[in-house]
């Protein structure tokens, strides 16, 4: 069970990232928002598996990674649940939409970036806890730790005003390309974790 649950979580992560990328390509915002609420569920299951198997000497790193995973999940659920309910169903004033509508780059958009910054920190610390024996595990460890570098852009870019044009409804092809690049990077994490937890029954 201790490996089956995180393996299922790894499958959810893989599927959610793939579906998110597909929704970006076809321009289906509701689908991308909806799918993003499954990603933290799968990720916490994956993270808990890495925590459970971590050695005592690496348990502090695993604990930190789990803590950041929970913060990430809370922020992401708040952001995307608001998009598929309050924002989508209407009835909000212009000022409220400016704050809540993800596509306008307001407060919840910034919280989304903060959430993925927390996820990046989580992958870094959980990566530290991974005991890499096989080549696949070494790749998993490396990808998770390098992914930690995304924290800096997620944390600092909202402070620069670079996303301000979104408030005027200006779509950004560059933003879509960046998200697709992230999907291409993170998809192997889900696949490698799925293989990792499938090595032996649990």
Backbone as numpy.savetxt, mean C-alpha at the origin, in Angstrom:
# Nx Ny Nz CAx CAy CAz Cx Cy Cz
-1.60 -23.14 9.81 -2.42 -21.92 9.81 -1.57 -20.66 9.81
-0.43 -20.70 10.55 0.43 -19.53 10.64 1.09 -19.17 9.33
1.09 -20.11 8.38 1.62 -19.80 7.05 0.49 -19.72 6.02
-0.60 -20.41 6.27 -1.70 -20.39 5.31 -2.35 -19.01 5.25
-2.58 -18.39 6.42 -3.23 -17.07 6.45 -2.37 -16.02 5.75
-1.07 -15.91 6.09 -0.26 -14.92 5.36 -0.11 -15.24 3.87
-0.19 -16.52 3.52 -0.14 -16.85 2.09 -1.39 -16.35 1.38
-2.54 -16.50 2.04 -3.77 -15.95 1.48 -3.65 -14.44 1.38
-3.10 -13.81 2.44 -2.90 -12.37 2.41 -1.99 -11.94 1.27
-0.94 -12.71 1.02 -0.04 -12.40 -0.09 -0.76 -12.49 -1.43
-1.67 -13.46 -1.53 -2.48 -13.57 -2.75 -3.41 -12.39 -2.91
-3.97 -11.91 -1.79 -4.84 -10.73 -1.84 -4.05 -9.51 -2.28
-2.84 -9.36 -1.73 -1.97 -8.24 -2.12 -1.68 -8.29 -3.61
-1.31 -9.46 -4.10 -1.00 -9.62 -5.53 -2.21 -9.28 -6.39
-3.36 -9.83 -6.04 -4.56 -9.57 -6.82 -5.00 -8.11 -6.75
-4.90 -7.50 -5.57 -5.32 -6.11 -5.41 -4.44 -5.17 -6.23
-3.13 -5.40 -6.21 -2.22 -4.55 -6.98 -2.48 -4.71 -8.48
-2.70 -5.94 -8.93 -2.97 -6.18 -10.35 -4.28 -5.52 -10.77
-5.32 -5.65 -9.95 -6.61 -5.04 -10.28 -6.54 -3.52 -10.23
-5.77 -2.98 -9.28 -5.58 -1.54 -9.19 -4.93 -1.02 -10.47
-3.91 -1.72 -10.94 -3.24 -1.32 -12.18 -4.22 -1.37 -13.37
-5.04 -2.42 -13.41 -6.02 -2.54 -14.50 -7.02 -1.39 -14.47
-7.48 -1.02 -13.28 -8.42 0.10 -13.15 -7.79 1.42 -13.57
-6.51 1.59 -13.29 -5.81 2.79 -13.74 -5.75 2.85 -15.26
-5.47 1.73 -15.89 -5.33 1.67 -17.35 -6.65 1.99 -18.04
-7.76 1.45 -17.52 -9.05 1.66 -18.17 -9.76 2.92 -17.68
-9.18 3.61 -16.70 -9.78 4.84 -16.19 -11.06 4.60 -15.41
-11.01 3.73 -14.43 -12.17 3.37 -13.61 -11.87 3.72 -12.16
-12.04 4.99 -11.77 -11.66 5.43 -10.41 -12.36 4.66 -9.30
-13.68 4.42 -9.43 -14.38 3.71 -8.36 -13.75 2.35 -8.12
-13.42 1.65 -9.21 -12.79 0.33 -9.08 -11.45 0.41 -8.36
-10.66 1.42 -8.69 -9.35 1.55 -8.05 -9.50 1.87 -6.57
-10.49 2.71 -6.22 -10.72 3.02 -4.81 -11.17 1.77 -4.05
-12.11 1.04 -4.65 -12.67 -0.14 -3.99 -11.61 -1.20 -3.75
-10.79 -1.44 -4.78 -9.76 -2.46 -4.70 -8.69 -2.10 -3.66
-8.42 -0.80 -3.53 -7.39 -0.35 -2.58 -7.77 -0.64 -1.14
-9.04 -0.90 -0.85 -9.43 -1.24 0.51 -9.12 -2.70 0.84
-8.88 -3.52 -0.18 -8.49 -4.90 0.07 -6.99 -5.04 0.28
-6.22 -4.10 -0.30 -4.77 -4.17 -0.20 -4.28 -4.15 1.24
-4.74 -3.24 2.11 -4.26 -3.28 3.50 -4.67 -4.53 4.26
-5.83 -5.11 3.91 -6.24 -6.36 4.56 -5.21 -7.45 4.26
-4.91 -7.61 2.98 -3.93 -8.61 2.59 -2.55 -8.31 3.14
-2.20 -7.02 3.15 -0.86 -6.66 3.62 -0.69 -6.95 5.10
-1.70 -6.68 5.91 -1.59 -6.97 7.34 -1.46 -8.48 7.57
-2.20 -9.28 6.80 -2.07 -10.73 6.90 -0.65 -11.17 6.54
-0.09 -10.60 5.48 1.28 -10.89 5.06 2.27 -10.47 6.15
2.08 -9.23 6.65 2.99 -8.70 7.66 2.97 -9.53 8.93
1.77 -9.97 9.33 1.66 -10.79 10.54 2.42 -12.10 10.38
2.40 -12.65 9.18 3.15 -13.87 8.92 4.65 -13.67 9.06
5.15 -12.55 8.53 6.57 -12.26 8.65 6.94 -12.00 10.11
6.05 -11.33 10.83 6.30 -11.10 12.26 6.37 -12.42 13.02
5.43 -13.31 12.75 5.34 -14.57 13.48 6.59 -15.43 13.30
7.17 -15.42 12.10 8.32 -16.28 11.85 9.65 -15.58 12.13
9.62 -14.31 12.54 10.87 -13.59 12.79 11.57 -14.14 14.03
12.89 -14.14 13.97 13.67 -14.59 15.11 13.64 -13.55 16.22
13.92 -13.99 17.44 13.87 -13.10 18.58 14.81 -11.91 18.41
15.95 -12.13 17.79 16.93 -11.06 17.61 16.47 -10.01 16.60
15.42 -10.34 15.82 14.89 -9.40 14.82 13.46 -8.98 15.15
12.99 -9.32 16.34 11.60 -9.09 16.69 11.27 -7.60 16.84
12.23 -6.79 17.26 11.96 -5.35 17.38 11.63 -4.76 16.01
12.43 -5.12 15.00 12.17 -4.64 13.64 10.80 -5.11 13.16
10.47 -6.37 13.45 9.17 -6.91 13.04 8.03 -6.20 13.75
8.20 -5.88 15.03 7.18 -5.14 15.78 6.94 -3.76 15.17
8.03 -3.07 14.84 7.91 -1.74 14.24 7.19 -1.85 12.90
7.56 -2.86 12.12 6.91 -3.06 10.82 5.43 -3.30 10.96
5.03 -4.10 11.96 3.61 -4.35 12.19 2.87 -3.08 12.61
3.51 -2.28 13.46 2.88 -1.05 13.92 2.61 -0.10 12.76
3.59 0.07 11.88 3.41 0.93 10.72 2.37 0.35 9.76
2.27 -0.98 9.69 1.26 -1.61 8.83 -0.14 -1.25 9.30
-0.36 -1.20 10.61 -1.67 -0.85 11.16 -2.00 0.62 10.87
-1.00 1.50 11.04 -1.23 2.92 10.75 -1.59 3.09 9.27
-0.86 2.41 8.41 -1.15 2.44 6.96 -2.59 2.01 6.68
-3.01 0.90 7.29 -4.35 0.38 7.03 -5.42 1.37 7.46
-5.26 1.97 8.62 -6.26 2.91 9.12 -6.40 4.10 8.17
-5.28 4.68 7.77 -5.32 5.84 6.87 -5.97 5.49 5.53
-5.59 4.35 4.97 -6.10 3.96 3.65 -7.60 3.66 3.70
-8.05 2.98 4.74 -9.49 2.72 4.86 -10.28 4.02 4.97
-9.78 4.99 5.74 -10.46 6.27 5.87 -10.55 6.98 4.52
-9.46 6.99 3.79 -9.41 7.69 2.50 -10.37 7.07 1.50
-10.26 5.77 1.29 -11.02 5.16 0.20 -12.46 4.86 0.56
-12.74 4.65 1.83 -14.14 4.48 2.22 -14.89 5.79 2.01
-14.21 6.90 2.26 -14.82 8.21 2.00 -15.10 8.40 0.51
-14.18 7.90 -0.35 -14.36 8.08 -1.79 -15.56 7.31 -2.34
-15.76 6.08 -1.83 -16.83 5.23 -2.37 -18.16 5.48 -1.68
-18.17 6.31 -0.63 -19.42 6.62 0.06 -19.73 8.12 -0.06
-19.22 8.92 0.82 -19.57 10.35 0.89 -19.32 11.09 -0.41
-18.15 10.88 -1.01 -17.81 11.61 -2.24 -18.64 11.12 -3.41
-18.72 9.80 -3.58 -19.43 9.24 -4.74 -20.93 9.51 -4.68
-21.52 9.46 -3.49 -22.97 9.59 -3.37 -23.44 11.04 -3.43
-22.50 11.97 -3.39 -22.86 13.38 -3.57 -23.43 14.01 -2.31
-23.96 15.23 -2.50 -24.53 15.96 -1.38 -23.54 16.81 -0.62
-22.28 16.79 -1.05 -21.26 17.58 -0.38 -21.11 18.94 -1.06
-20.82 19.95 -0.29 -20.57 21.27 -0.84 -19.22 21.33 -1.52
-18.98 22.42 -2.23 -17.74 22.57 -2.99 -16.52 22.55 -2.07
-16.64 23.20 -0.93 -15.50 23.24 -0.01 -15.21 21.86 0.55
-16.26 21.11 0.89 -16.07 19.76 1.40 -15.45 18.86 0.35
-15.90 19.02 -0.91 -15.34 18.21 -1.99 -13.86 18.52 -2.18
-13.49 19.78 -2.03 -12.09 20.16 -2.16 -11.21 19.46 -1.13
-11.80 19.15 0.02 -11.06 18.48 1.08 -11.10 16.96 0.91
-12.28 16.43 0.56 -12.49 14.99 0.60 -12.26 14.27 -0.73
-12.49 14.96 -1.85 -12.40 14.30 -3.15 -10.94 14.01 -3.49
-10.62 12.73 -3.61 -9.26 12.29 -3.89 -8.72 12.94 -5.16
-9.56 13.05 -6.19 -9.10 13.54 -7.48 -8.78 15.03 -7.48
-9.13 15.74 -6.41 -8.81 17.16 -6.31 -7.55 17.43 -5.50
-6.92 16.38 -5.06 -5.65 16.54 -4.37 -5.74 17.24 -3.03
-6.85 17.07 -2.32 -7.04 17.74 -1.04 -6.46 16.97 0.13
-7.07 17.17 1.29 -6.57 16.59 2.53 -6.49 15.07 2.47
-7.55 14.42 1.96 -7.54 12.96 1.94 -6.51 12.41 0.96
-6.25 13.15 -0.12 -5.18 12.74 -1.04 -3.84 12.76 -0.31
-3.63 13.81 0.49 -2.38 13.89 1.26 -2.30 12.78 2.30
-3.45 12.45 2.91 -3.47 11.35 3.87 -3.17 10.02 3.17
-3.62 9.90 1.94 -3.33 8.69 1.16 -1.82 8.53 0.98
-1.16 9.62 0.60 0.29 9.56 0.44 0.97 9.26 1.77
0.48 9.86 2.83 1.04 9.56 4.16 0.86 8.09 4.49
-0.31 7.55 4.15 -0.56 6.13 4.40 0.43 5.25 3.68
0.69 5.55 2.42 1.64 4.72 1.67 3.07 4.97 2.13
3.32 6.15 2.72 4.61 6.35 3.37 4.76 5.43 4.57
3.69 5.27 5.33 3.70 4.34 6.47 3.90 2.90 5.99
3.28 2.57 4.86 3.47 1.23 4.31 4.93 1.02 3.93
5.55 2.06 3.36 6.95 1.95 2.97 7.84 1.69 4.20
7.58 2.42 5.29 8.34 2.17 6.51 8.09 0.76 7.03
6.85 0.30 6.90 6.51 -1.05 7.35 7.29 -2.10 6.56
7.33 -1.94 5.24 8.06 -2.93 4.42 9.55 -2.91 4.75
10.08 -1.73 5.03 11.51 -1.64 5.36 11.83 -2.43 6.62
11.07 -2.18 7.68 11.37 -2.85 8.95 11.04 -4.34 8.90
9.97 -4.70 8.20 9.67 -6.13 8.06 10.73 -6.80 7.21
11.23 -6.08 6.20 12.33 -6.62 5.40 13.55 -6.92 6.24
13.83 -6.05 7.21 14.94 -6.29 8.13 14.76 -7.59 8.91
13.51 -7.95 9.16 13.25 -9.14 9.99 13.29 -10.44 9.19
13.30 -10.35 7.87 13.25 -11.56 7.03 14.59 -12.29 7.06
14.55 -13.56 7.35 15.72 -14.42 7.25 15.76 -14.99 5.83
16.62 -14.46 5.00 16.63 -14.83 3.58 17.54 -16.03 3.34
16.92 -17.18 3.09 17.69 -18.38 2.81 17.79 -18.67 1.33
16.68 -18.57 0.63 16.64 -18.87 -0.81 16.81 -17.59 -1.62
17.00 -17.76 -2.92 17.14 -16.60 -3.81 15.87 -15.77 -3.81
14.71 -16.45 -3.82 13.44 -15.74 -3.80 13.28 -14.90 -2.55
13.69 -15.46 -1.41 13.59 -14.73 -0.15 14.54 -13.54 -0.12
15.70 -13.70 -0.75 16.64 -12.57 -0.82 16.05 -11.44 -1.65
15.38 -11.80 -2.74 14.71 -10.77 -3.56 13.58 -10.12 -2.78
12.81 -10.93 -2.05 11.72 -10.38 -1.24 12.25 -9.40 -0.21
13.28 -9.78 0.49 13.89 -8.92 1.50 14.38 -7.62 0.88
15.09 -7.72 -0.25 15.64 -6.54 -0.91 14.54 -5.61 -1.41
13.53 -6.18 -2.05 12.44 -5.36 -2.57 11.70 -4.64 -1.45
11.48 -5.33 -0.34 10.77 -4.71 0.78 11.59 -3.57 1.40
12.89 -3.79 1.53 13.73 -2.77 2.15 13.91 -1.57 1.23
14.12 -1.81 -0.04 14.26 -0.69 -0.99 12.95 0.09 -1.07
11.83 -0.63 -0.98 10.52 0.03 -0.99 10.40 1.04 0.14
11.15 0.84 1.21 11.14 1.79 2.31 11.53 3.20 1.87
12.30 3.31 0.80 12.71 4.62 0.31 11.55 5.46 -0.21
10.42 4.82 -0.52 9.25 5.57 -0.98 8.70 6.48 0.12
9.06 6.18 1.36 8.58 7.01 2.47 8.92 8.49 2.26
10.12 8.75 1.82 10.58 10.14 1.74 9.77 10.96 0.74
9.48 10.39 -0.42 8.68 11.12 -1.41 7.23 11.23 -0.96
6.69 10.17 -0.39 5.30 10.20 0.09 5.12 11.22 1.21
6.14 11.38 2.04 6.05 12.27 3.19 6.30 13.74 2.81
7.23 13.97 1.90 7.65 15.35 1.61 6.92 16.00 0.45
6.55 15.24 -0.59 5.96 15.86 -1.78 4.68 16.65 -1.49
3.77 16.16 -0.62 2.58 16.97 -0.34 2.90 18.34 0.25
4.06 18.48 0.88 4.45 19.76 1.47 4.95 20.76 0.45
5.29 20.28 -0.76 5.89 21.16 -1.77 4.86 21.86 -2.64
3.61 21.41 -2.60 2.58 22.00 -3.45 2.57 21.46 -4.86
3.33 20.41 -5.12 3.43 19.86 -6.47 2.08 19.32 -6.96
1.19 18.96 -6.03 -0.11 18.42 -6.41 -1.21 19.48 -6.46
-0.85 20.74 -6.27 -1.84 21.82 -6.25 -2.70 21.91 -7.52
-2.13 21.67 -8.73 -2.97 21.73 -9.94 -4.16 20.79 -9.93
-4.10 19.74 -9.10 -5.23 18.81 -9.03 -6.48 19.49 -8.51
-6.31 20.55 -7.71 -7.46 21.26 -7.17 -8.29 21.91 -8.26
-7.65 22.19 -9.40 -8.35 22.78 -10.54 -8.87 21.72 -11.51
-8.73 20.47 -11.11 -9.23 19.38 -11.95 -8.30 19.00 -13.08
-7.03 19.37 -12.97 -6.07 19.04 -14.02 -5.58 17.61 -13.83
-5.94 16.75 -14.78 -5.51 15.35 -14.72 -4.02 15.27 -15.03
-3.36 14.30 -14.43 -1.92 14.15 -14.62 -1.60 12.75 -15.14
-1.15 12.72 -16.42 -0.72 11.44 -16.98 0.51 10.94 -16.25
1.34 11.89 -15.78 2.53 11.51 -15.04 2.19 10.80 -13.75
1.11 11.24 -13.09 0.68 10.59 -11.85 0.25 9.15 -12.10
-0.48 8.94 -13.19 -0.92 7.58 -13.54 0.27 6.68 -13.85
1.23 7.23 -14.58 2.44 6.46 -14.92 3.21 6.10 -13.66
3.31 7.06 -12.72 4.01 6.79 -11.47 3.33 5.67 -10.68
1.99 5.69 -10.65 1.25 4.66 -9.93 1.42 3.29 -10.60
1.43 3.28 -11.93 1.65 2.01 -12.64 3.06 1.48 -12.39
4.02 2.40 -12.29 5.39 1.99 -11.98 5.46 1.38 -10.58
4.71 1.99 -9.64 4.68 1.42 -8.29 4.06 0.03 -8.31
2.99 -0.13 -9.08 2.35 -1.45 -9.19 3.33 -2.49 -9.72
4.09 -2.09 -10.76 5.07 -3.01 -11.34 6.14 -3.38 -10.32
6.46 -2.45 -9.42 7.47 -2.71 -8.40 6.91 -3.61 -7.31
5.69 -3.32 -6.84 5.18 -4.01 -5.66 4.56 -5.37 -5.98
4.14 -5.57 -7.21 3.54 -6.86 -7.58 4.46 -8.04 -7.26
5.76 -7.96 -7.58 6.64 -9.09 -7.23 6.74 -9.34 -5.72
6.54 -8.30 -4.89 6.55 -8.51 -3.44 5.45 -9.48 -3.05
4.24 -9.26 -3.60 3.13 -10.16 -3.32 3.39 -11.57 -3.82
3.94 -11.68 -5.02 4.21 -12.99 -5.62 5.28 -13.75 -4.82
6.36 -13.04 -4.48 7.45 -13.68 -3.73 7.00 -14.07 -2.33
6.18 -13.23 -1.70 5.67 -13.57 -0.37 4.75 -14.78 -0.46
3.95 -14.86 -1.51 3.07 -16.02 -1.70 3.89 -17.30 -1.81
4.97 -17.23 -2.58 5.86 -18.39 -2.70 6.55 -18.70 -1.38
6.96 -17.66 -0.68 7.65 -17.82 0.60 6.79 -18.59 1.60
5.54 -18.19 1.73 4.67 -18.83 2.72 4.15 -20.18 2.24
4.37 -20.50 0.98 3.92 -21.79 0.47 5.00 -22.85 0.51
6.15 -22.52 1.04 7.26 -23.48 1.03 7.02 -24.70 1.89
6.33 -24.49 2.99 6.00 -25.63 3.85 4.65 -25.38 4.50
3.93 -26.42 4.79 2.59 -26.29 5.34 2.60 -25.69 6.72
1.45 -25.06 7.06 1.36 -24.47 8.38 -0.08 -24.36 8.79
